[in-house]
Amino acid sequence: MSDAVVSPDAPDELRLTGITKGYLGVQALKGVDLTVKRGSIHALAGQNGAGKSTLIKIISGAETPDRGSIELGGRQMKFREPIDAQNAGIHTIYQELSLVPSLSVAENIFLGQLPKRGRTAVDWSRMKAGARAALDRVGFDLDVRRPVASFSVAEQQAVELAKALHKDARLLLLDEPTSTLPLPDVDRLFTVLRSVAEQGVTLLYISHRMDELYSLCNEVTVLRDGRNAAEYSTASSTASDVVTAMIGKSLEGSIADAALRGERSPRLGSGHTGEVLMSVANLSEDERVENVNFELRRGEVLGISGLIGSGQSELAGLLAGARRKTQGTITLDDKAVVFKNPRDAIRRGIGLLPQDRKAEGFIPEMGVAGNITLASLPMFSRLSVIDSHAEKKVASQMVERLGMKVSSVNQPMKTLSGGTQQKAILARWLARSSRLLICDEPTRGVDVGAKEDMYELIRDFARSGGTVIISSSEITEAMMCDRVLVMARGKVVAEFEHDDIDPQGHALISEFA
Amino acid sequence: MTNTTLTPPPRSQAPQSPDARPTGTTLGIVKRLLPKSYLLLVLLAIIIVGYYVSADFLTARNAQNVIAAASITAVLAIGQFFVILTGGIDLSVGSTLAMSTVIIALTLQSGMDAGLATGVTLAACAFAGLINGVLIVWLRIPPFIATLAMMSAIKGFSYIIQSTSLIQITNQAFINAFSSGSWLWVRNPVAIFIIVAVIAALVAKFTTFGRSLYAIGGNPEAARLSGLPVARNLLITYTLSGFLAGLAGLIAAAQLQQGSSLIGVGYELDAIAAVVVGGASLMGGKGDPISAVIGVFVLATIINIMNLVGISSEPQLVIKGAVIIIAVFLSSAGGVQRISGFFSSHFGRSRVTAPA
């Protein structure tokens, strides 16, 4: 499937054997082997907690393995600090970029080894020329004097790649580099990565998105529970094989499977809708959302789809009172309402699952129970004294009902997996008996199994009479809604009924640009 | 993964977990209030050291002195704790304490009834705290800057209203109530700080207000999106800090029997140090008020021991600094785990390698 060609007798660039690593009683890696051929693009797949990040940390020198050996280009390596790995030519591009936003592109690329003229002066002209040459290797032409912060995420990523190549990287570790990229930029990044691989650099690629693995990579190593689960060549396997190996059971008939094979996805809503719950007229927020109009009926699951940054996330925030509108009206139950803050919206039965879980969703040090009851504390207290019995009871019920993997309801939220965290935030609104759930990218950073659970929970909520708005940049997710509004540059540009969308979602995609 | 394949995956085991035990009993409540940290052991170790180095240390009289001296800082530290819990800081409490001594001295001098004078003073200090809150919540000035400015402004205000060098306090009813008097063999300032500490511990652990402060400090945006009254609770917190600084000022004024704007210089830093030694994080969202009080006693006891063995005040400052670093390393920087991890990886016999 991949068009990059690596000769089968290419030498091994990286060879890990029997890597183990434990953290205070938890064995994250239980003897992992990994062989990556020089100049290939090799994918590392696995659910959250399978050990991918630990393995990446070990290869990049951020952690030392308890046992096992690392060979790079046939030589035994021992990394004590990330700088050791970097000196050996291993560079990591993380999800969150690690550039200095206020420094120029050239300074970022040369950071730590600024070229000098004389004893102390920086040789700016040599630096700018070098930076342009490095950017040229990744096929970008940027003004290297401008600060990094003034460029788009895609361009910043190019700077990061250029920086690694400039430092003579031979092995690049890419940890979900596309999670913050709009679709056209993803294609461009892939072109760059393929050309980098052709220059003889080896790439180890991590992503949750199967379509990406199959369009970009040559080989896939699947981890499960800290062990090797399977090894595939992308030319002779399907995404379904990889996902099955990841979760250790067959996916047949599940939503995730249908989505993977690009089939018509089962809808989230029941299709039965009641009277109008909310209507929105001329809703605008400066430069982000422009003149949005729609009606939402009880029991409906409404999708708001668009590329990242098209305004769907901002619209979700406006409807939940998290952002302030500059114009327009929201009518709820035939009454015009003004949301000055989230509190106003929550009081009227609206709950928001925010897009950035870590920054907006939960209190990291607080227990699961505290996070679940956060929006409904008055319901669990008398004269502002918390009834901890009632709180624990409801939290335990939610844990059971949503299938959350926790050791106790007091387990700190930060120690849970992304999927369980997302379920706890959903539980917060179920405990509050919200009637309208606004989900902003509800399955971002959630592993395959938990993703399916989330869909099932949203379906349950809609079936029991709840109303849902799903704002998403994932086509498959939008296609599961009763009705989809497509947004581009802050405006609603199209509207589709569930049945009018073709199985591949081309109808939606064609409206995106 | 060895034989665990026989049991179903642990999807939800919370209802049977040990945390679901009844906590309604008095013993349960006391247990939950006690901090689960190494701090009490540190305090105990310090007391043992004190017992060996000075014969005068473990006497009822000395203990009384330590506790009485610590009660002022303890009240300040409790107010400071709530502010730090929200992720803020209050640098103005030392100045507010000084203002409190000046106002009470002035009002008593003018012949006002002691009870009314106390009320007026506390109200004025709470108002100073409220101004902090308004600057931070409505004008969005960072807490460090807002309270730094208020520290200067309040100090200047007390100089102005004081106008003479210092004002004597002669009102015996007031001195009795806040310093020399006692109630059930407990001296009044000690009783005051114990009552304040117990109320603070209950508020932090069992009320919606306390819970929401932990949430605001832990993640302000998540707290806002969950509909918590963030602005209102921050206003209350800074007002409370001002009020408690005023209360500490009343104790100080009664002990010194005078009011002066020179009292309380640097007290805000003692309070912050105690809160941090007590395991709270300056990032917010962590800690508890009882630990902050224990932090006060750790520092106060060490100073007391050094006084008893005759260490002069300059090396005392150095040692105090070292103690703050060690205590914070042990309590909040994960020092205990790092030390035990070091020992087990160098000398241990596979303690850590038990299968998950």
Interface residues (C-beta under 8 A of the other chain):
Chain A: G22 L24 G25 V26 Q27 K30 D66 D225 A320 A322 N341 P342 R343 I346 R347 L352 P354 A359 E360 G361 F362 I363 P364 E365 M366 G370 L374 A375 L377 P378 S381 S384 V385 I386 S388 H389 K392 A395 S396 V399 E400 G403 M404 K405 V406 S407 S408 V409 N410 R428
Chain B: M1 P10 R11 S12 Q13 A14 P15 S17 P18 D19 A20 P22 T23 G24 F206 T207 T208 F209 R211 S212 Y214 A215 G218 N219 E221 A222 A223 R224 L225 S226 G227 L228 P229 G285 K286 Q337 G341 V352 T353 A354 P355 A356
